[in-house]
Amino acid sequence: MNWQRTFTIARTDLRQLVLARDFWLPMTILGSIFFVIVPTFLLLGISSLGDVGAVQQISETLSLLPERAQEQIRGDTPQGRTSYALAVYLFAPMAVVVPLTISTAVGAATLVGERERGTGEFLAHSPASTREIYLGKLLASLAPGYVTTMVGFGAYSLIVNLIVGPEVGGWFFPTAQWWLLMLWVLPGFLLVGLSLVLRMSGKVRSTAAAQQASGLITLPLIAIAYAQASGALYGSANTTIMIGAATWVIGLYSTARGMGSVKRQRLLGVADGV
């Protein structure tokens, strides 16, 4: 196993993505909507409403949250408590949905795209092993989604602290649960999704088929990730660690199994088929 060849494959793919405006422009827009635009308008709206009936009603619904979550909510006013709850709990699943959407879109076309562009022959005859090719493609698919999310997470943290911080006694975000979610749980979910998508990308005949098949994989995975991300924040740190550990175990196992999906014959277009 030569990691230098693996990183070379990953860098080559990432360089192509950076030069592809039709890729990074939608990626930037998607991240901006979920991490900046929607949270800013929602949190500013709650903060500017004051003690009106709507905020009071929303504040009362916080009693439906798990007892542990209720104990962690800060703020002395209805709008402060509501803004805190929205910032910490409501937007958590987007931290999983956005990178999964971006990374699986890249991963779906990464192997079959080589054959369609006519570059599969060069890759097939390269000194890199099929395992190194697979891992290089995996890294190249993971990086755009994770980097976009971490940049968006930084912007979201700044927005939350500037808007909600004054209502709850100062800067408070990210919380410990959010750090665990971003650094431990999220990479595990990305690994699970990409290992499945890349395995499929190495077997289908066209990019269109890869995109359609990736949707069948991604949608249920997003639903599971959405639920688990919420549970990770509502529960204790031990719960979050266990959720992350489970995703890492599944992801590593799926990655090991997926390495066999890369065949030099398929890169050459000799052995098409699912």
Secondary structure, DSSP 8 states (H G I E B T S, - for coil): --HHHHHHHHHHHHHHHHH-HHHHHHHHHHHHIIIIIHHHHHHHHHHHH-S-HHHHHHHHGGGGS-HHHHHH---SSHHHHHHHHIIIIITTTHHHHHHHHHHHHHHHHHTHHHHHHT-HHHHHTSSS-HHHHHHHHHHHHHHHHHHHHHHHHHHHHHHHHHHTHHHHTS---S-HHHHHIIIIIHHHHHHHHHHHHHHHHTT-SSHHHHHHHHHHHHHHHHHHHHHHHHHHHHS-HHHHHHHHHHHHHHHHHHHHHHGGG--HHHHHTSS---
